[in-house]
Structures are given as C-alpha cells and as structure tokens.
Amino acid sequence: TNKLARCSKSPIFSMITRSLSHKTTARPWYQHPTVRYIFVVSGGLLAFTAATYKSRPKVYALQLRKDEIADKAIKLTARERRFIKFASVEFDGQIYMTPQDFLESVVEQEPRPRLKRKSLTHAEVQQLKDYTPPLKHGSSQLFRSLRDKGIISYTEYLFLLSVLTKPHSGFRIAFNMFDTDGNQRVDKDEFLVMEKIFSFAWKGKRGIEAKEGEEPGEHDDYVDDEQGLQRKHKVDTTLQVHFFGKKGDKDLQYDGFYNFMKNLQTEVLELEFCEFSKGHERISEVDFAKILLRYTYLDTDEYDNYLDRLLDREAKEKGVSFEEFRQFCQFLNNLDDFSIAMRMYTLADQPISKDEFSRAVKICTGSELNSHLIDTVFAIFDEDGDGLLSYKEFIAIMKDRVHRGFKSNVKSEGWEAFKHCLKQEMKQNV
C-alpha cells in the first residue's frame, strides 16, 4: 500500500493519468486498461514479497527452539530435573551444585529463590580447593560448613544419593566397586571411572551408540551439552579434593570412605531432625510420623488417617531422640533384608506382631530398636488396632521414604504432577 502511494506521487504516474484523462471522458482514468495493468503488476510484486518474508525460518525460530527444549525436557529423569532445579552455579558450560544445594535437594521441596545461576571464573574454582578440608578432618558437619564454597557434579550427585540409601553393610561393596585393581586403595583415576560409566549409561538410555572399539565414555566432550549436566572436564570438584588432596595424588582407603559415608548419612538426618526439634533434644511422635511420611505418595485423607491413628493411640508423649531416629533410619536402609526376613516368618503374608518385628530388625541390623519406637510404628501403621502390622504396606510406604520419592512412578508433568505437588505442600504444613 505504501509503495502504491509513493508511485502515485511520481511525475511519470501523473503524466500517464493526465494523458489518459484528456483522451477519454467516457470512463475515469483508473478504469483504463493500462492503469489496471500497473495495479495488477504492483499487487503481484507486493504479494510475492509478503509471502517470501513470511516464509523465512526466523519467524518460527523461537517457537522451534521452545519445542526442541520441551522435547528434551521430557527425556530428563526425575534426578536430572532435580539436579538442574537446585544447581546454583556453573563453570565453562557445565552446571554444578554447591554443598548447600545438595543438602537442600534432599530435604526441601523447592530451592532457595535466585535470579540466575552464578557463573564461576577459573580463579574462583581454583580458590574453592582452599576451602575443602582433607578426608582426615571430615565430619558430619562437612556440607553445612562448606555451604556454597564447593562444587558437586551431576555424577557425584548420583553417587551421594546412593550413599544415603546404603546400609552400613553395603559400604564395603561400594568401596570395592571403585577399587578396580583390588589393592584396597582407590586412586583418583579409579574414582573418575564412575563418570565414564554414568556417561555411557546416559548415552545408552537415549539410544546413542558408542563407536566400534570405543570404551564407555571415551572421547566424549559433551554428554548432555543442552543441559550442561555431564561434560567431560578437568575441573577438580570438592569431592575429588576431599578424597584425593589438592594435587590429586592421595589414595582413598576403606576406613576414610566408611567414615565419609557414615558422616553424610548422619548430616542429612541431623538436618531433618533439627527441622522438627526446634533446638530441643527430642521430637514428638507426631513429628516422627511426619518425617516418615513426607516423601510418600499417599492421598491427603490417607496421610491424615495415619496421623489421627497415632494421636488416638499415644496416651502419653515421650518423644523420640536423635539417636533413636538415626537407628530407625539405619534400619530402613536394610529394608530389603527385612523384607526377606519377614517372608521367612510369614510365608502366607500374614500380619506380624511386635516381637516378630523386633526380631527381624535385629537380624537385619544387628541391634535392637527401642520398644517405645516400635510401639510408635505400630500405632501409626496398625490399621485395626489388633497389635499386628501389615508388613507389605509398611514396606511399600517406607521404600518411598528411603528413596525420597525418586523410585515412584508418579508422573512428573501435567495435572498429576500438580496434584502431587499440592499434596506434598499440604503435608509440610500439617
């Protein structure tokens, strides 16, 4: 339209129209065949220009980019999404958790509010080594004392999550998995094999085949360059410096490995306990029940029924100490062995008594649970009050607790995810 307006003002166009108007008075100038021809040609040129402009791929580039990201997001696992959600720093295109991020990811529903991830410089990454204590100075305060003065990669995040669910009897097996040459020592190269294994598993899950003759993870510059989860890098993470020293020339022995795993389990349990104890030495039986049920996928009504049963049956509140709570959580890490022991007691899947429960716990862990703690567990899970426990239901619920919901098949997208999120928030505020 603008082009036609400019054309109509040109001298040539004026001459044509004046000439035509003088030669014929029977019809207006714009109905003359020559003028119609000019309009048709000009309109065709405009239509062609508009069609060409609309067909440019840049118009749809943003939408295509969003669709591509959405498709990739669907392929991410629950652990991958959670790591991306809580990771607060990045370096050279790879995202990392800080020690504080890790603790929050296992005890909180949502990360701390932030505008964006902090981008670390090479100098800042090198400086983090100075904040990391050697393994011999490790404690159950390690992650809390480091706070944001450290970096944890995605593969190390998976390793730390597995530590939280390991029974003490499984520590030796975990150590032997790293000790590839069987000399009872793990060096840095053996530890980094874990990264290659996870890299190979990631590619296999997505149908990316390794080249013929290529070792798992070999020559992988990027495992997930879209999300920055697993990039092959030469950065010494906090865990590597803690295990193998600033120069990476120290060996990790079983005693140090055992203490690290035990301290990490204790640190996470202390965080959960302190959240409910509010500075006191004991938590209430109701708070104990809330901790056990917080990662389960019960309906809100079912969740309330468990708490109501406990309130109705607990005549006098004695409370639960941290040591009792820690002992019970250690038992939960032996849940698979407990399940086997229960099948030996009850081949017909019959409910179990408190004595049978106590004996099975001792077989699995080598220690006895406090009688008050067993009474509390039965008060929560004994549906009809006959003093017997449906161990199948108990095990199913406690497995969600042990794995902090990661083993569940609940959808992570859409309406089901929204309902689950709402239920979890309601549980936290009960």
N, C-alpha and C positions, 0 to 999 in steps of 0.2 A: 504493500500500500504506500509506504514512504517512497519507494522507488518510482511508482507511477506519479506521485505528487511532484517529485523532482523533475520527472520527464515532462510533465505538463507545463512547467515553467520555462523550459528551454526554448531558445529562439527558433530552432528548426521545427519543433512541435507547433509553435504559434504560427509560423508561416504556412504549414500544411493546413491547419484549421481555418486560417483566413482565406486561403485559396479555395478550399472546398466550400466554404460558406458563400463565396461570391459566385461560384459556378452553379450551385443548385440551391433553390429555395424551397423545393418540394419536401425536403426532409432535413432534420437537424444534422450538424456536422458529425456527431458521434455515432450516427447510424450509417455513415458512408462505409463501403467495403474496406477501404484502405485503413481507416481508423480501427475498424473491428479487427482487422488482421494484426495491427500493432498491439491491441489489447490482448489478443489470444496468445501471441508470442511472448509478451511480457508476463502474462499469467502463468504460462508454462514454465518459464525460467524460474519464477518465484516458487512454484510448486516443487520443481526439481531441487532447488536449493534447500527448501524446508525439509524435504524427505531425506536428502543427504545428511543434513545436520542432525536430524532425529536418529538416523541410523548409526551415528558414531558410538562406539563402545563406551566412551567415557560417561555417557549419560547413565548407564547401568552399572558402572564400575563399583560404586559404593554398595549397591544392593547385592551384586555378585559377591563382594567381599564379605558382607554380612552373612550371606547364605553359606559361604565357604567356612567361615568361623563357626557358624551354628552346627554345620555338619561335623566339624572336628570336635566341637564340644560334646556332641552326643557320644563320641567314641571314648571319651575320657572315663576312667574308672572313678569310683567314689573316693579313693585315696588320692588320685591325681587331682580331682576337683578340690578336695580339702586342702591339699598342699598349696595349690595355686591361690586359693582363697586366703590362707593365713600367711603365706610367704610375704615378707615386708621389704626385702632388699633384693637387688640384682647386681650382677657384675658380668660385663662382657657378654651380654645377651642371655645369661642364664639366671634363673631366679633361685633364691635361697631363703630358707627360714633362719631366723635368729634362734638362740636357745629359748628365749621367751616366747617366740612364735610357736615353737614345738609344744611347750607346756600348755599354752592356751588352746592349741589344736586338739589336745586330748581331754581337756576338762571344760572347755567353753563351747557354747553353741555358735557364737559369731566372733570374728576377730575384732581387735580394737579399731575404732574409726580412724581412717587415714585418707589423705587426698590421693596419694600415689605411692608406689614403692620408691624407696631410697636407692639411688644409683651410687654404688661404691666405686671409688677410684682404686688404682693399683696400690697406691701408698696406704690407703685405708685398710685394704685387705691384708697387706703385709703387717700392718700395725696390730691387727687382731691376734696375731701369734703371741704378742707380748702379754695379752690378757688371759691366755689359755694356760692353766696350771698343768704340770706333769701328772701322769697317772698316779704316782705315789701320793699325791696330795688331793686325790679325788675324794668326794664326799657326797652325801645326799642333799647337799645344797649347791652342787655344781652348776646346774642350769639356771637356778634362781640368782646365783651370784654373778654369772656372766651376763644375764639379761640380753641386751642387744649387742654385746661385744663378742660376736661369733657368727659363723655361717654353717648351715647344715644343708647338704644337697638332697635331692629327692630320693636317691637310692639309700642314703644314710637315714632319711626319714622312715623308709620302709623297714630298714634294719632296726631302728629304735622302737617302732611299733611292735615288731616281733618280739623284742626284748620284754615288753610289758606283759605279754601273754605267756611267757615261758615259765614253767615250773623250775625250781632250783635244780631238779634232777636233769633238766634239759640243757643246762648251761654248758656242760661238758660236750654234749653233742654239737651245740652251736659253735663252740671253740674248734672242735675237730673238723668242722666244715670249712673253716678258714685255713686250718693247718694242713695245706695240701701235700707237703712233703713229710708229714708225720714226725717232725723233730720236737714237738711240744712247744714250739715257738711260732708266732705269726709275725711276719715282717710286713712292711708297707705294701710291697708288690702283691703278696698273697691277699691282703685285705682289699686291694683295689680290684681283684678278680671279681668281687661282688658286683662292682659297677658294670663290668662286661657281661656278667650273667643276666642282670636286670635289663641291660640294653638289648641283649639277644632275645630275651623273653618279650620285651616290648615290641620288637620288630615282628616276632613270630605271631603275636596276638593280632597284629594288624595286617598279616599276610605278606610282609616284606621278606623275601627270601635272601639269605646270605649267598654271596658269590661262591662258586665252586672252589674248594680248597681254602676258604676264608674261615678263620677262627671266629667264635662268637664275639661280637663287639669290635673286631679288628677293623681299623681304618674308618671307624665311624666318627666323623667330625660332628654330626648332629644326629641325635636320636629322635628328638621332637623339636625341630627348630621353630615350629609355630608357637609352642607354649614356653619354650626355654626350660623344660623340665630336666632333660638329661643330655647335656652337651659334654663331649669328651674335653676335659680341661686339665690344666696342670696347676690349678689353684689348690693350696693346702687348706683343707677345711679344718674347723675347730676339732672335730673328732679325730682327724688324722694327726694333728699336732698333739692332742691329748694322749693318744696311743703311742705315737712313734717319735715324739720330740720335734723341735723346730726344724732340725736338719733331716728328719725322716729316717734316721739310721738306727733307731732303737727297736728292740723286739717286744712284742706283746706276749706275756706269759699267762698261763691259765689263772693264777691267783689274782692278778690285776684285772683280767677280763671278768672273772666271777664277781669281784667287788664292784666293778663298774655297773654290771647288770643289776646287782642287788641294790646298789645305791639309787639307780634310776627308777626302779620299781618303787622304792621307799619314797623318793622325792615326789612322784606323781600321787601316791597315796596320801602323803602329808598334805599336799595341796587340796585334795578332795576333802580330807578330814577337817582341815582348818577352815574351809569354806562354810562348814556347818557348825563347827565347835565354837566359833566366835571368840577364840582365845582361851576357852576352857579345856580341861583335860579330858572331858568325856562329851560324847554326843548322845542325844536321846535315841530311843529305839525307833521312833518315827523317822528321824533324820537318817538313821542307819538303813531303814527300808527305802527311803527316797534315793539314797546313793545306789542301792542295789537295782532299783527300778528305772533309774534316769536314762539309761541307754536302750531300754526295751521298747518294743512297738505295740504296747498294749493300748486298747481303746481307753479313753478318759474314764469311762464308767468302770472298766476293769481295774484300772490303776487306783481309783478311789476305793474300790472294794477291798483291795489288799491293805490299804492304809486303815480303813474303817475296821477291818477284822483285827488288826494289831491293836488299835485303840480300845476296842471292846474287851480284848483278852489280857492286856497288860494291866494287872491290878496296881502295881507299884513300879514307878520308873526308877531303874537302877543306872541306866546309861551304858554306853559302850566306850571302852578306852581305845586309844590308837593302836596299842599292841594287839588287842582283840580284833580290831578291824583289819589290821595288817595280816594277822594269822588267817582270818577268814578269806581274804583276797588271795593269799597264797594257796589256800585250798581250792579256790575257784580256778586257779591256773592248772590244777590237777584234775579238772572236771572230766576229761576223757577216761582217766584211770578210775575215777569214782564211778562213772557210768558202767564200766566193766565189772567193778566190784558189786554194784547193785544188781546186775544181771545174775551174778553168782548167788546172791541172797534170794532173789525173787525171779525165778525162771518164768513165772506166769505173769510178770509185770504187775505184781500186787503192790499196794502202798506199803511203805516202810515205817517202822517205829523209830523212836528217838535213839534207842540203844543200837539198832541196826545202822542208823545214820552215823552215829558216833564211831562205831567200829570201822565202818567203811572209810570215814575220814582219816582215821589213824592209820589204816592200811596204806592209803594213798600218800599221806604227807609225813607219816612217822611221828606225828604229835596229835594231841587231843584238843578238840575245841572246848572252850568254856561252856559249862552246862547252861548258863544263862543265855549265851549266844545261840545255842541250839534251840532253847525254848522260844527265843525271839523269832528264829527262822520258821519254826513250826507254827507260831502264832500268825505269821504272815501268809504261809503257803498251805496250811491245813484248812481246806475249804469247809468241811462239815464239823470240825472240832472233835473228831474221834481219836486224836492223838497220832494219826497216821499221815504220811506225806506222799503225794503222788510225785514220785521222783522224776517221771518223764516230763511233766510240766515244769517242775523246778529246774531241771537241766536245760530245757529249751529257753527259759527266761534268763537263766544265769549265763548261757552262752552269749546272748546279746550283750550282757554286762561285760563279760571278759573281752569281747571283740569290739566293744564300744559302738555297736550298731553297724560296723563295716561288713559283717557277714550276712546282713539281712538282704532280702530280695525286694525290699520296698523300692518303688520307682523313685528316681532322683529328679524327675522332671514332671512338670504339669500339676494337675489337680491333686494327685496322690501325694506328691512331694509337699504341696502346700498344706494338706491336712496333717501330714506327719509333723511338719514344722510347727504348726499351731498346737498340736498335742504336746510336743516337747516343751514349748514355751509355757503351756498351762501347767505341766508337771513342775517346771522350775519355780513357778510362782505359788504352788500349793502350800 
